[in-house]
Amino acid sequence: MPPTVSGVGGPPVSIELRTASSPVAIEVSGGSATTRLGTAAAPDLVLRGEPRLILALFSGHLTAAEVADLGLEISGDASVLQRVLPQPVAA
């Protein structure tokens, strides 16, 4: 079963992850996300850089601004990240 993501009811979006190895496409639609190896036909967002920075972003350890400062290239519609990033936990 795919993980549930925020943005239920929003338009479908695609994200492409580009590292030194094979690209990965993430498709978000209807409150779930699917992943596959390969490129997206017309990605809404592209993240290019070191896998450790992409993992830090998606795991919530670093913000988009922090990973960008460390060298991750974020191009396209950055608001797409709000649909897939973990929601902050209330203190």
Helices and strands as residue ranges (DSSP letters): E 13-18, E 24-29, E 32-37, E 45-48, H 51-58, H 64-69, E 73-76, G 78-80, H 81-84
